[in-house]
C-alpha cells in the first residue's frame, strides 16, 4: 500500500474502532454513524490502494450501497477519471457545476467531452434568488474585495450547487491529487465526508500530473487548451490566472489572497 493511498488507515481504525464496536447490535447514534463511516473509508482504502484507476472506481461503485456521483470541472484529472468511467460503462452519475463564470475554453472542452464519450453531462447551476442577492450586495466582481466576499461567491456558485448535486448520493468521486498542494497532500484515497454523510473516492490521489498528461495523450482524452497556456488548475475565469515558473499548481487560484490554502469550500476537510 502506498503511503498516500493508504491514508492513515491504521490510525483511523484505532481511533474509531472502539466506538463502532460499542454500537454493534444497536441503532447507531450520530457519533456512532460517523465512526462507522470513518472505519468503512479506512477499510475501502485498504482494498483499493493496490488497484489501478478503473479497478478502484469499479470496486468503489460495487461497494457503495446507493448512488455514486462524480463531479468534474473538465480539468485534466477530471477528464482522466471520466475516461475510465465511460470506458468501463459504470453506473455513476457525472455532474458538473456551471458557475456562470467559466472560461470559454472550459465550455468548449465540455462540448468536446460529450461528443467524445457520447453522453450528456448533468449540469447544476446556482440558484437564481441567492445569486441575485449576492450580486446586489457585493456587485458583479465584489469577490476581489475580501476573502469573506470571495467565499460568499463560492458558496453561492459552487458549494450550494454541490449540495444539490450530491443529494441522496452515498458515494462521491473527485479528481484530487496529493501533489497539487500541501493542503491536498493530507487527502486520502478513500475518506469519510462526515458533513455530507458519504464516502469520497480520490482515485488519482497518488498520481503525478505527468502521469495524468501521459494517460490523456495516449487515450485521446479531450484536454482543456488552457493547460497548455500555463493554467494547471482551472476554475472560474475571474479567479484564475496562469502560474509563473516554479509556482505550485494552484497558485493561480484566487491569487490576490494569501497562500495558506487555495480551496473554494467543496473539499472542506484536509483529511478528505
ABEGO torsion letter per residue (X at the ends): XBAAAAGGAAAAAAAAAAAAAAABGBBBBAAAAAAAAAAAAAAAAAAAAABBAAAAAAAAAAABBEBBBBBBAGBAAAAAAAAAAAAAGBBBBBBBBBAGABBAAAAAAAAAAAAAAGBBBBBBBBBAAAAAAAAAAAEAAAAAABAAAAAAAAAAAAAAAAAAAABGBABBBBABBAAABAAAAABBABBBBAAAGBBBBBAAAABBAAAAAAAAAAAGBBBBAAAAAGBABBBBAAABBBBBBGBBAAAABGAABBAABBBAGABABAAX
